[in-house]
Amino acid sequence: MTVEQGSSVLILDLVKKQSISSVLYKRAHDLFQELITSKGNEVYDRARSMGLQPQGKYYVIYAHLSQCHDLALLEASIHRLVTRWKWEFSKSQVFVYGFHNHVTLLIRSFGSRDGKDIRERLQQASYEWELGREASLSIGVGSIASGIEQIGKSYEEAKKAAHYLTNRSRSGVVHYKDLGVNRLMLNQSQADINAFIHDVFAPFWEDPDKYLEWEQTILTYMRCSQSPQLAAKELHIHVNTLYQRLRKVEELLHIDLKNPEDLLKLQLACHLRQE
């Protein structure tokens, strides 16, 4: 009887704390959104109310949780991640909150080594999180914001980086600056990307057995930065054989590898296929 009564009290207390946390997260979300959308002197007033220094340097980290259909479990995961990051970045975290299916973290930079340290901590947190298998965690890191006016830009970058991973059903950590040419694909759906890849490689796939060798040749050639010597070595063929295959690829795909537009299209298709 004592155990039953104690468990009931404990459950009620946990529910109460969780409800309070949800209310606080909502307030924190509204406050942060007001900060990044404010203009002029208003942004400085918002920053002071949050204890931010106008000329300080900050990073925004955005974590998106997916593949979790149990709302109670998702909410618990949000609370767990917020608690983890409050402890992990206790010396530099300025603001952290969870909202719906994501967690936003604002931390202050104190030196040039911060970027590497942040990456290592996030990678470790991501690795440990995946062991639990409760939800997939995609973490995006924005560029460093030099001054409070740049925090909104860093936030949007972190958000785009996280959704880049989510849209490709990948977890882990990615910095926006490391996306490279993939930034051009952020607003494209995976269906559109797959359609583009199919349009380029469709002639190969009409008869896979016949054209598999040619397909592997062009993929290797692009992976070797269009170096005939490196590609031939990796394919274990003579350079002249490589040139013969490339000519056949051009005929099959109706392209000219000396044409910049055709070359760019093929390079992009190969890159996206390997992503």
N, C-alpha and C positions, 0 to 999 in steps of 0.2 A: 504494500500500500504506500509506504514511504517513497519507494522508487518510482511508482506510478505518479504520485503527486509531484515529486521532484522533477520528473521528466516533463510533465505538463507545464510546470513553472518555467523550466529551461526553454521549452519550445516557444512559449509566449514571449519570453524575454528576447529570444533570437529574432522572432517575427517583428517585435517592436523595434529592435536595433536595425533590422533590415529596412523597415519602413522609413525610419528616420534617415538612414543613409540614402535611400532613394530620393527623399525630399531634398536633402543637401546636394546630391548630385545634380538634380534639376536646377537648383539655384546656381550651382557652380557652372553648369552648362550655359545658362542664360547670361551669367556675368562674363564668361569667356567670349561668347558670341557678340556681346555688346562691345567688348574690347576690340575684337578684330574687325568690326564693322564701323567703329567710330572714326570720325574725321576731325582734323584740326586739333584745337585745344581739348576737345572732349576726350580724345584718346589718352591724353596725359592725365586727365582727371580719373579716368577708369583705371589707368595703370597705377596711380598713387593709391587708389582704394584697394588694389590687389597687392600692394607692396613691391611693385616692379620699379626698376630704375630706368629712366628714359633712354640712357645711352648704354644700357647693359646688353650683353650678347646672350641669345636664348636659342634653344632647340625645341621644336615641337615634334612630339612622337605620337603617332596615331595607330592604335591597335584595333583591328577588326576581327570579331569572332564570328565564325560561320560553321555550318554543318552541325548546329545544335538546335534541335526542334523542341526540346523541353524548355519552356519558358522559365520554370523555376530553377532548372539547372543552369540556364544561361545567366540569370540574375546572380546566382551564387558564384558563377565563374567570373562575372564582372567584379563582384566584391573582392574575390580572391586576388584577381590581378591588380586591382587598385591597392589593396593592402600590401601586396608584394612590392609594387613599385614605390610606395611610400617608404618602405624599409630600404629597398635597394638604392634609391636615389635620395636618401634622407638629407644628404649634405648639399644637394644642388636642386632638388625638386622645388618648384615654386607653386605649382598648381597641378592637381591630378583629380580626375573624376571619371565616372562611368556613366554612359547614357545609351539606352536601348542596347545595341549590340557592339558598342565600341568604347574604348577607353582613350582619353586624351591626356597627355602628359606634357607639361611645360617645365623645362629645366634650364638652369642658368649655366653658361659656359664660363669657366675660370681660366682656361688656357688652351694651348694648341693641341695638347694630348687628349682633350676631352672627347673628340670625335672617335678616336680609336677605343677609348675606355667605354664609351656609350655603346659602341658596336659590340664589343665583347660581352658586356653585361646583358644586352638584349638578346644576343645569340644564345647565351647560356639560359636565359629565362625562356626563350622559345623552345630550346631543346628539352628542358625539364617539363614544359607545358605539354609538349607532344607525347611525352611518356604517359600522361594521364588519359589521353584520348577522349576527353570530354567535349572538346570543341577545337576546331582548327583555328590557329592564331596567325594572322598576317599582320606584320608590323612595318609601318612606313616611317621613315625619318626625313624631315624636311631640311632644307639648307639652313645654315646658321643665320639667325636674324640679328643684324647689327642695329639695335635700337628697337623700341616697342612698335614703331610703324611697320616693321617688317615681319612681325609675328603672324599676321594674317596670311602673308605669302608663304611662310614656312609651314603653317597649318594646312593650307591647300595642297602644298607639295607632299606633305606627309600623308595626307588623306588619299591623294592620287596614287602614291607609291603602294600604300596598303591595298587599295582596290585593284591595282595591277596584279598583285599576287592572288587576291581572292578570285578575280575573274578567270584566272588560269588554274584555279583549284590548287594553289600552292600555299604553303605556310612558310614561316621564317621571317627574316628581316631584310629589308632593302632600303637603301638611301636613294632619294629622288635623283641626286646628282649622278648616281651609278646606273640609271636606267638607259642612258645614252639615247640611241635612236628609237628605243621603245617608247619614249615620251610622245612620239608622233602617233602611237597606237592606243594611247590611253582612253581616247573617246570612241574607239572602235570596239564593237562587240566581238566576242570570240567567234560568233557565227560569220561575221564579215571577214575576219582574218582567215578563218578556215576556207571561206569561199575564194579568197584571193590566192591562197596557196594551191587550192584545187585547180583554179584556172591556169596557173603556171605549169603545174606538174601533170595535168590531166592526160596529155599524150603518152606519158610514161606508164600511167596506170591503166590505160586501155588494154595493154598486153604486158603485164608485170614481168612475166618470165622472159620475154624477148628483150625488154628494155631495162631490166634491173641493173645490168652492168653499166649502161650509159648513165642511168640515174645516179648510181654510186660515184661514177666518174665526175659528174658535175658538182655533186655535193662535196666531194673531196677537194676538187679544184678550188671551189669557193672557200672552203675551210682553210686551205693552204694559201689564202690571200692571192689566188690566181698565179701562183708560182708553178710553172710546168715541171721544174726539177723536183720540187718538194712533193707535188701531187703524184708524179710518176713513181717516186720512191715509195710513197705510202701505199700506192696501188700495186706495187711490185710489177710495173710494166715499163717498157721503153718509152722515152719522151715522144718518139715519132708515133707510137701507138696511141699515146694520150691525145696528140693533135688530131689523129684520125677520128677518135671517139668524139672529141669536141666539135668537129665539123658535122658529124652525124647528129649530135645534140642540137646544133644550130638549125639543121634542116628539119628535125622533128618538131622543135618548139617554135619554128618560124621566127628566129631571132638572129641578131648579129652581135657577137660578144664585143665587137669593136664599137658598137653603137652605145653611147653613154646611157641612153634611156632604157634600152633592152638590158644592159648590164646591171643597172640599178634595180630594175624590176626583179631580175633573177637573184641578185644579192639579197634583196629584202625578203624574197620568198624563202630562200635557204635559211636566212637568219630566223625568220618567224617559225619555220618548221622545227628548228632545233630548240626553240624557247620552251 
